[in-house]
Amino acid sequence: MNHHTETKPSTVADFVAAMEKIAPVALAQDWDNVGLLAGDPCAEAQRVLCCIDLTPAVVDEAIAQQTDLIMAYHPPIFRPINKIRADSSNTDAAVYRCIRNGIAIYSTHTALDAADGGTNDIMAALCGIKKTEPLEYVDQPGGRSFKLVVFAQPSHVDAIADAMFAAGAGHIGDYSHCSYRSPGYGTFLGGPESRPVFGQPGRSERIKETRLESIVPADALPAVLAAMTKANPYDEPAYDIYPLQAKPVRGIGRVGHLPRRCATSTLAQKLQRQTGATSVQLVGNAKQTVDTAIIVVGAAGSLPFRRTLMTSDVIITGEIRHHDALSIHRAGCTAIALGHWASERPALRPLSLRLESLLREVTVSVSDDDCDPFAAL
């Protein structure tokens, strides 16, 4: 008798889980629209097509290849829409065709920009940069939390702590029942109506107490406070609540040192060859030597200006607005604009390889019909 376990085909939900490992949606900018935009999470996803823009040509290609899911870097659904029509001149027509043909749509956009190994890191690697830092940080996903500090009698600390733990306090990563305790003294003067457990009303008291600290998630805070109060013999328990700042993680943009100083034009020519960019623009003196790259693929916007710009800096991006170019001139540094599409496209091939390594028997390809809307002369 042959015994074998049949492998279930990968689903859209499996693809979403793989993307969450590569570029968690929590890393995206709050104005963005990323994640699964259309499709059934339970549907099979054995053929995936990656593109920058969901154009009619890309949809034609996907249908011809019997694609199950399109990973469109730019969200084809960005703002709320009230119509999805086949005869529309907007992107909803492409979305309609995908839905009609059973093709799911996923978008990653600024989540991939912020993620390790994402669009900005790929561009940094093309520059020869080995180590980078982000232009900005984002909060670590996982929700808001607080530190609850309770002052209690040493004889009651264990009971109070256990009650807090049971209500949801004390979790740090894979550890539970986490707390910190330090000895000290508490002082008080009870009013006429007070009922102190220790000492007498109207008399200054000084008693030994233990400072008990523990982490509490925001949604568990009411229950933990109630449990602490119930377990505490004091008629007026003394406690403090401190909001905690989440650990920052890498965000949008990258800054790194070039392997060697070079002219801006030399770096621009190198990146043009590597990306296949058809229309490269320079801001500033093309002969100016640079040693530090500030990378923001797509559109730079105001991000580079959150850092004090130096004459040895070069901004590498896709497109730059006129008034931002003037600001770069005034700062005395230079910039390379490779074209919006051209600056983002290099990330698709590495992304497809990472997805194939995480998914079972899934073919992930990069669209041949996804193209730069700007043509070279």
Beta strands, then each sheet from edge to edge (+ up, - down):
strand 1: 35-38
strand 2: 47-51
strand 3: 69-72
strand 4: 104-107
strand 5: 132-134
strand 6: 137-139
strand 7: 145-152
strand 8: 180-189
strand 9: 204-217
strand 10: 238-244
strand 11: 248-250
strand 12: 254-263
strand 13: 281-283
strand 14: 289-299
strand 15: 313-319
strand 16: 334-337
strand 17: 363-366
sheet 1: 1+ 4- 3- 2- 17-
sheet 2: 5+ 12- 14+ 15+ 16+ 13-
sheet 3: 6+ 11-
sheet 4: 8+ 9- 7+ 10-
end
